[in-house]
Amino acid sequence: MKITSNVGQVVNSDRAIHNAAVKLEGQFLSEWLKAAGLHKAGPGSDSQFSSLLREKQAQYLSEAGGIGLAEVLVLSILRGSENVADK
């Protein structure tokens, strides 16, 4: 496993896994914000722009540390790959 002792810090070879996990967390947060009713299109507004704003905010949230989902995914994937390699 190539993770530093600092939470959320992933080293070179696992960067792709980390980036994919952050992207997935961003998509999850976007759906979460949507379900919460944030940025609902009102009269005279465009729902497409509301969804773009929500997606961008969710992306920023996940890149700033999010809710820890990306971290859990990375650790789970790396532990799973270690278990497979040991067999």
Residue frames relative to the residue before (quaternion, step in Angstrom):
aa qw qx qy qz dx dy dz
M 1.0000 0.0000 0.0000 0.0000 0.00 0.00 0.00
K 0.1651 -0.8122 0.5559 0.0640 3.57 -0.82 0.97
I 0.3500 0.7039 -0.5347 0.3101 3.55 0.46 1.23
T 0.4185 -0.6880 0.5254 0.2749 3.56 -0.97 0.81
S 0.6522 -0.5280 0.3673 0.4012 3.56 -1.25 0.16
N 0.5995 0.5487 -0.3687 0.4511 3.59 1.19 -0.30
V 0.4916 -0.6656 0.4764 0.2972 3.57 -0.85 1.00
G 0.8204 0.2495 -0.1973 0.4752 3.55 -0.94 0.92
Q 0.6138 0.5320 -0.3596 0.4593 3.60 1.21 -0.14
V 0.0219 -0.8065 0.5899 -0.0328 3.55 -0.54 1.15
V 0.3704 -0.7519 0.5129 0.1855 3.55 -0.92 0.95
N 0.8618 -0.3077 0.1162 0.3861 3.54 -1.37 0.59
S 0.7897 0.3667 -0.2341 0.4326 3.60 0.27 -1.17
D 0.7108 0.4220 -0.2583 0.5000 3.59 1.16 -0.42
R 0.3601 0.7612 -0.4727 0.2597 3.59 1.28 0.14
A 0.6453 0.5233 -0.3333 0.4457 3.62 0.94 -0.80
I 0.6324 0.5130 -0.3283 0.4787 3.58 1.01 -0.79
H 0.6601 0.5103 -0.3055 0.4589 3.57 0.91 -0.90
N 0.6609 0.5102 -0.3089 0.4555 3.60 0.89 -0.91
A 0.6543 0.4999 -0.3109 0.4747 3.59 0.98 -0.84
A 0.6519 0.5142 -0.3143 0.4602 3.60 0.99 -0.80
V 0.6412 0.5075 -0.3202 0.4783 3.59 1.02 -0.78
K 0.6409 0.5168 -0.3207 0.4683 3.58 1.01 -0.80
L 0.6507 0.5056 -0.3093 0.4747 3.58 0.96 -0.85
E 0.6394 0.5100 -0.3262 0.4740 3.59 0.99 -0.81
G 0.6289 0.5349 -0.3305 0.4574 3.59 1.02 -0.74
Q 0.6532 0.4994 -0.3086 0.4782 3.57 0.99 -0.81
F 0.6303 0.5260 -0.3209 0.4724 3.55 1.04 -0.81
L 0.6749 0.4917 -0.2960 0.4637 3.59 0.88 -0.94
S 0.6087 0.5503 -0.3490 0.4527 3.58 1.06 -0.69
E 0.6741 0.4739 -0.2890 0.4873 3.57 0.94 -0.87
W 0.6172 0.5452 -0.3294 0.4619 3.55 1.10 -0.74
L 0.6615 0.4908 -0.2974 0.4828 3.58 0.94 -0.89
K 0.6238 0.5382 -0.3288 0.4617 3.57 1.05 -0.77
A 0.6733 0.4906 -0.2881 0.4721 3.58 0.92 -0.93
A 0.6506 0.5132 -0.3072 0.4680 3.57 1.15 -0.64
G 0.5007 -0.6897 0.3965 0.3412 3.56 1.29 -0.20
L 0.3853 0.7188 -0.4956 0.2987 3.57 1.18 0.33
H 0.8572 0.1061 -0.1112 0.4916 3.52 -1.08 0.85
K 0.1962 0.7589 -0.5893 0.1958 3.57 0.86 0.90
A 0.4899 -0.6554 0.4887 0.3026 3.50 -1.05 0.80
G 0.1865 -0.7787 0.5922 0.0900 3.53 -0.83 1.01
P 0.7407 -0.3654 0.2817 0.4884 3.56 -1.25 -0.15
G 0.8282 0.2101 -0.1708 0.4907 3.55 -0.86 0.95
S 0.6439 0.4850 -0.3458 0.4802 3.59 1.23 0.07
D 0.4315 -0.6971 0.5173 0.2456 3.52 -1.24 0.45
S 0.4221 -0.7349 0.4703 0.2460 3.59 -0.59 1.13
Q 0.5813 0.5795 -0.3820 0.4248 3.61 1.11 -0.55
F 0.6792 0.4726 -0.2972 0.4764 3.57 0.93 -0.83
S 0.6005 0.5520 -0.3555 0.4565 3.58 1.11 -0.63
S 0.6747 0.4845 -0.3020 0.4678 3.58 0.93 -0.84
L 0.6244 0.5287 -0.3388 0.4645 3.60 1.05 -0.70
L 0.6465 0.5090 -0.3144 0.4735 3.57 0.98 -0.82
R 0.6557 0.5135 -0.3062 0.4612 3.59 0.92 -0.92
E 0.6629 0.5047 -0.3057 0.4609 3.60 0.93 -0.88
K 0.6620 0.4967 -0.3093 0.4684 3.59 0.96 -0.83
Q 0.6490 0.5035 -0.3206 0.4716 3.60 0.97 -0.79
A 0.6418 0.5109 -0.3217 0.4728 3.59 1.00 -0.78
Q 0.6249 0.5322 -0.3330 0.4641 3.59 1.04 -0.77
Y 0.6636 0.4965 -0.3036 0.4700 3.59 0.91 -0.89
L 0.6275 0.5403 -0.3311 0.4524 3.57 1.00 -0.81
S 0.7022 0.4646 -0.2799 0.4611 3.58 0.81 -0.98
E 0.6571 0.5044 -0.3140 0.4639 3.61 1.02 -0.74
A 0.6768 0.4761 -0.2822 0.4854 3.59 1.19 -0.53
G 0.7382 -0.3849 0.2243 0.5066 3.58 1.24 0.17
G 0.2189 -0.8420 0.4736 0.1374 3.53 1.27 -0.36
I 0.6887 -0.4455 0.3677 0.4383 3.51 -1.11 -0.81
G 0.6392 -0.5547 0.3119 0.4318 3.56 1.28 0.24
L 0.4280 0.7171 -0.4564 0.3071 3.58 1.26 -0.01
A 0.6474 0.5226 -0.3250 0.4496 3.60 0.90 -0.87
E 0.6423 0.5319 -0.3166 0.4520 3.57 0.96 -0.88
V 0.6645 0.4981 -0.2969 0.4714 3.57 0.93 -0.92
L 0.6445 0.5233 -0.3199 0.4565 3.59 0.97 -0.83
V 0.6592 0.5094 -0.3109 0.4575 3.58 0.89 -0.94
L 0.6798 0.4896 -0.2950 0.4594 3.58 0.82 -0.97
S 0.6534 0.5175 -0.3112 0.4566 3.57 0.99 -0.83
I 0.6611 0.5012 -0.3049 0.4678 3.58 0.94 -0.88
L 0.6870 0.4826 -0.2923 0.4579 3.57 0.88 -0.92
R 0.6393 0.5026 -0.3284 0.4805 3.60 1.00 -0.72
G 0.6429 0.5240 -0.3178 0.4596 3.56 1.01 -0.79
S 0.6663 0.4890 -0.3065 0.4722 3.58 0.99 -0.81
E 0.6148 0.5299 -0.3510 0.4669 3.60 1.10 -0.58
N 0.6508 0.5189 -0.3133 0.4573 3.57 1.00 -0.84
V 0.6447 0.5028 -0.3155 0.4817 3.58 1.02 -0.76
A 0.6636 0.5121 -0.3034 0.4532 3.59 0.97 -0.86
D 0.6482 0.5315 -0.3140 0.4458 3.59 1.12 -0.66
K 0.6621 0.5335 -0.3133 0.4229 3.61 1.12 -0.55
